[in-house]
Amino acid sequence: MDRPRLAAFLRARREALQPEDVGLPRGQRRRTGGLRREEVAVLTDMSIDYYSRLEQPRGPHPSEQILAALARGLRLSLEERDHLFRLAGYATPSRAAHSEHVNPGMMRIFDGLEDAAAQVVSHLGETLRQTRLSAALIGDESVHTGLARSLHYRWFTDPDTRLLHPEEDRDTQSRTIAAHLHASYTGDGAGSRAAEIVGELLAASPEFAGLWREHPVAGPYCVPKRLVHPELGRLDLHCQTLVDPDQSQLLVVYTAAPGSETADKLRLLSVIGAGGV
């Protein structure tokens, strides 16, 4: 581990960012040209003292999880992330399609959607970032671990996952998810996380196994959706996506037609959040 160079790299990247680059207010009487250390601590979910010691440099050897959080918080490119890991004495993380490192450009767009129902998801249906309104609309997806992080896996193994969709739409949703898993498996190959999910589902879900044998082909990733919110009832939504082809990640935004009943319900959700009405 090269502590002095690691500290200098973190400091340089912090000073190169402005609050608006990461979705933070600039505020008044700001003396520093870049982000403050306490702002980086907030963005990376670590204590100010811990981050400050990394920059000084006198901190502990950061774990790979800490480095991944720093790479996300400082909006590092993949090349910069790899350099950060090398400075800390680690091998560079895999750049496989299931990487959880969100592209800085995608993050900048996501930061500008704070008031929208938006989320960044992997090609396996794993939510990587989620706005407050998205959590209020479809639930907080950060609570899931292991294979259950994938919505595709949960759809065929956890009946509660289907409650968000009207019963008459569930067969179509099953086929769509199976098709996207088929595409991911074809692209990632044996030994991938996609292959692991597919193997588990073939053993656990006769429904999935039957769809898999049909070799379904994926259509549009996100078509208009009807969701059933536990408190607000049915919502008719449009779904827009921005695709990052290099990392197989998507920025998904749910919207409603202006003046519609669903638009009113989304405005209500934006006020009450995930706590309920």
N, C-alpha and C positions, 0 to 999 in steps of 0.2 A: 504493500500500500504506500503510495506517494502522498503523504499528508499535505505537504506544502502546495503541490500542484493541484491536488483535489480542492483544497481551500481556495486557491486562486481561481480555479475554473468555476466553482460555485459562485464566488463573489462577482466574477465577470458576467456570468449569465444573469444573476440577480440584478445587477446594475444596468443591464441592457434592456430589461423589461420595464414597461410603464404599467401603472395600475389598470388602465383601460385595456391593456393587452390580455389581461387575465380576468376581466369582468369585475374589477374592484373599483370603488369610487376614488377619485383623486384626492378629494378633501382640500381643505385650506391650509395655508402656512406649511406647505410641503417643501422641505429643504433638500432632501435627497433626490437625485436625478432618476433613480430607478426604483425598484421595490425596496421596501424596508424588510429587515430580517423577520420581524414579527408577521409580516404579510406572507412571506414564504412559509413560515411555520404554519399559518392557517391553511394555506393551499396544500400543504403536504401532510397535515394532521399529525404534526410533531410539536414538541415543546419549543419555545423560543430559545431556552437555554441549550437544548440539544443541538439545534441548528446553528446557533452562534458558535458553539465549540467546534463544529465541523469547519467553520470558516476561519477560525483563529490561528492556526489549527491545533486543537488539543483534545478533540472529541474521541469517542470510542471508534472502533472499526465498524462502519455502518453495514447493516445486513443488506442482502440483495433486495429485500422488500422495501427497506428505507430508500435505497438507490432508485428503485422503480417509482416510488412516490415522489422523489426529488425530480426525476425525469419528467413526470407528468406535470408537477407543480410549476416547474421552470419552463415548460413547453419546449422541451428539447426535441430536436430531430432524432431520427434513429441513429444517425452517425454520431451525434453528440451524446446520446444515451450510451452507445457502445464505448465511447471515450471515457465517460464517467465511470462505467464499470471497470474498465482497465485501470484507471487511476486508483480505484479502490482495491485492486488486486484480484478481481474476478474475471472469469471468462465472459465474453460478451454473450448476452442472452440470444436465444434462438430467434430468428426472424420468420419463423413459421407463421402460417396464416392465422393461427390462434393467438398471436401476440396481443397482450392487453395494453400495449403502449399506444395511446391515441395520437394520431398525427397532429402536430401543432396547428396546422391550418384548420383541421376539423375542430380542434379545441377552441380556436378563436371564434368560429361560427357558433359553436355550442354555448360559449360564454355570452354571446349576444342574444341568446334565446332563454334567458333566465325566467321570463314570464310566460313562456310557452310550454306545452306538454311535449317535451323533447327528450330523447335519450340516444346515446351512442351504443350500438350493439355489435357484437361480432357476428361472423357468418354462421355461428352455431347458436345464435339466439341468446348469448350471454350479455347482460347489460353491464357496460363498462362505466358509463356516466348517466345520470338521470336528474332532471330538474325536479323541483318541488311539486309542480303541477302534474308532471308525469307520474310521480309517486302517488299523488292523490287520485289520479285517474285509474291507474292499473295496479297500484300497490308498490311498495318499496321492494325492488328486486335485488337490493344489495344484501338482503338477509340470507340468501341462498348460498349453499356451499357445495363443493364437490360437483358431481355430474348434474345435480339439481340447479346449478347456476344456469344451465341451458334451458330456456323455455321449451325447446324442442324435446328435450328429455322429460321435463315435467308434464308436458301435454299428454304423453302416453303412460305416465306412471302415477300422476297425482290428480285424481278426479276434481279436486277443488280448483285446479288451474282452468278448467273448462267453464266454470261458473260465470266468468266474465263475458262469455259469448252466448248468444241465444242458441237454444238447443238445435234449431233448424239450420244453423250455420256451422255446426261442429264437424260434420262429415267433410265439408269443403276445407275447413281449417286443418283437419287431420291430413288430408291429401296434400295440401300446400306445404305443410311442415315436412312431411315425408319426402316430397320432391326437393325441398331445399337441403335436407340432410343427404339425399342422394347426390346432389350436385357437389356438396362439400366433401363427401366421401370420395367421389371421383377425382376431385381436384387435389385433395390432401393425401390420399393413398393409405395403404396399410401402415399400422403403427402410429397413426395420427390420433388426435383427440376425437375427430369426427368418427374414425373407425371404432374407437372405444365406445362412443355413445351408440353407434349403430349396433355393435355387438351386444351391448347390454339390452337395448330395446328389442332386438330380435328374440332374445331369451325371455324378456319380461312381458311383452305385449303382442298377443296374437293379431290385434288390429294392425299394429305397425308392420309385423311380419307379412301380413297379407298385402298391404300397400307396397311394401318393398319389392315383393315379387313382380309387381306390375311395372317396375322401372319408371316411376312417375317423373315427368320433366317439369321443372319449375317455370312458372310464368312470372308476372310482376311480383317483386318482393312484398310490396305493401299496397294492397288494393283498398277501396273504401270499406270501412268496417262498421259493424254494429256491435257496441259493447253494452253490457248490463252492469251499471254501477250499483253497489249494494244499497246506497242511500238515495241516489238520484234517478235510478231507473235507466231506461234505454237512452243511449246516445248514438247519433248517426254522425260518423266522423269521416273526414278525408285523411289520407295518409301520404305524406310526401317523404322521399328519401334522398339523401345525398350519399353517394358511394365513394369510398376510398379504395380503389382497386388494388393498391399496393399491399394493403394489410387486411383486405376482406372485412372491413368495418363499414357500418352504415350509420348515418345520422337520421333518425326517424322523428318526424314531427307530426303530431295529430292536430288537425284543425277542424273547425265547423263552419258551415255556411253562415255568412253575416245575417243577423236578424232571426236566425232559427232558434228553436227551443234548446237545441244542443249548445249553441253558442252562449245562451243565457246560463245553462248549467255549468259550462266551463268557466265562465266568469265567477260563478258562485264557488266553484272548487278552488279557483285561484285565491279567494279570500279565506276560505275555511281550511284549506290544505288537507292533509291526510287524516286530520283528527275527527272528521265526521261532521254532520250537520246537526 
